[in-house]
Amino acid sequence: MFSDLHKLLDEHGGSVRAYELCARTARIRAVEEPNNAAALFLLAMAAQRFVDAFDDQPITVQETAREGEKIGGYITDLSEAFSQSDPEQKIAALNIVARALSEKRT
Protein backbone atom coordinates (compact mmCIF):
# COMPACT_ATOMS: atom_id res chain seq x y z
CA MET A 1 0.00 0.00 0.00
CA PHE A 2 2.84 2.40 0.85
CA SER A 3 5.65 0.47 -0.82
CA ASP A 4 5.96 3.20 -3.45
CA LEU A 5 7.47 5.39 -0.72
CA HIS A 6 10.07 2.72 0.01
CA LYS A 7 10.80 2.41 -3.71
CA LEU A 8 11.15 6.20 -3.95
CA LEU A 9 13.78 6.18 -1.19
CA ASP A 10 15.68 3.36 -2.87
CA GLU A 11 15.56 4.94 -6.31
CA HIS A 12 16.98 8.18 -4.95
CA GLY A 13 19.76 6.50 -3.00
CA GLY A 14 18.43 7.10 0.52
CA SER A 15 19.80 10.64 0.47
CA VAL A 16 18.45 13.55 2.47
CA ARG A 17 16.77 14.78 -0.73
CA ALA A 18 15.15 11.34 -1.14
CA TYR A 19 13.65 11.63 2.33
CA GLU A 20 12.53 15.16 1.57
CA LEU A 21 10.76 13.90 -1.56
CA CYS A 22 9.27 11.01 0.44
CA ALA A 23 7.91 13.39 3.07
CA ARG A 24 6.41 15.68 0.45
CA THR A 25 4.87 12.75 -1.45
CA ALA A 26 3.36 11.28 1.72
CA ARG A 27 1.85 14.64 2.70
CA ILE A 28 0.29 15.06 -0.75
CA ARG A 29 -1.10 11.54 -0.64
CA ALA A 30 -2.50 12.12 2.87
CA VAL A 31 -4.73 14.83 1.43
CA GLU A 32 -5.69 12.72 -1.59
CA GLU A 33 -6.31 9.51 0.38
CA PRO A 34 -8.33 10.40 3.48
CA ASN A 35 -8.70 6.75 4.54
CA ASN A 36 -4.90 6.47 4.70
CA ALA A 37 -4.19 9.99 5.98
CA ALA A 38 -3.02 9.03 9.47
CA ALA A 39 -0.53 6.46 8.18
CA LEU A 40 0.74 8.77 5.46
CA PHE A 41 1.08 11.62 7.93
CA LEU A 42 3.20 9.45 10.24
CA LEU A 43 5.39 8.36 7.32
CA ALA A 44 5.78 11.99 6.23
CA MET A 45 6.73 12.89 9.78
CA ALA A 46 9.34 10.11 9.95
CA ALA A 47 10.90 11.15 6.65
CA GLN A 48 10.87 14.83 7.61
CA ARG A 49 12.59 14.04 10.91
CA PHE A 50 15.42 12.49 8.91
CA VAL A 51 15.66 15.63 6.77
CA ASP A 52 15.57 17.91 9.79
CA ALA A 53 18.27 15.91 11.59
CA PHE A 54 20.70 15.48 8.73
CA ASP A 55 20.19 18.27 6.21
CA ASP A 56 23.55 20.02 5.71
CA GLN A 57 25.08 17.79 8.39
CA PRO A 58 27.59 14.99 8.03
CA ILE A 59 26.06 11.52 8.25
CA THR A 60 27.79 8.18 8.35
CA VAL A 61 26.86 5.21 6.23
CA GLN A 62 25.88 3.39 9.42
CA GLU A 63 23.53 6.19 10.51
CA THR A 64 21.96 6.29 7.05
CA ALA A 65 21.45 2.52 7.11
CA ARG A 66 20.01 2.57 10.65
CA GLU A 67 17.55 5.35 9.83
CA GLY A 68 16.64 3.67 6.54
CA GLU A 69 15.86 0.42 8.32
CA LYS A 70 13.71 2.25 10.86
CA ILE A 71 11.68 4.15 8.30
CA GLY A 72 11.55 1.14 5.99
CA GLY A 73 10.11 -0.83 8.90
CA TYR A 74 7.43 1.78 9.46
CA ILE A 75 6.51 1.64 5.78
CA THR A 76 6.38 -2.16 5.80
CA ASP A 77 4.38 -2.40 9.03
CA LEU A 78 1.82 0.17 7.93
CA SER A 79 1.56 -1.33 4.44
CA GLU A 80 0.85 -4.76 5.86
CA ALA A 81 -1.73 -3.47 8.35
CA PHE A 82 -3.49 -1.23 5.84
CA SER A 83 -3.74 -4.03 3.28
CA GLN A 84 -5.97 -5.88 5.78
CA SER A 85 -9.63 -5.16 6.32
CA ASP A 86 -9.39 -5.39 10.12
CA PRO A 87 -9.44 -1.86 11.59
CA GLU A 88 -7.84 -3.16 14.81
CA GLN A 89 -4.68 -4.08 12.87
CA LYS A 90 -4.56 -0.63 11.31
CA ILE A 91 -4.94 1.10 14.67
CA ALA A 92 -2.33 -1.14 16.28
CA ALA A 93 0.19 -0.36 13.52
CA LEU A 94 -0.55 3.36 13.73
CA ASN A 95 0.01 3.27 17.48
CA ILE A 96 3.30 1.38 17.16
CA VAL A 97 4.68 3.86 14.64
CA ALA A 98 3.37 6.90 16.55
CA ARG A 99 4.96 5.61 19.76
CA ALA A 100 8.27 5.00 18.00
CA LEU A 101 8.24 8.50 16.54
CA SER A 102 7.44 9.95 19.97
CA GLU A 103 10.47 8.35 21.61
CA LYS A 104 13.60 10.40 22.07
CA ARG A 105 16.04 10.07 19.20
CA THR A 106 19.31 8.41 20.09
Beta strands, then each sheet from edge to edge (+ up, - down):
end
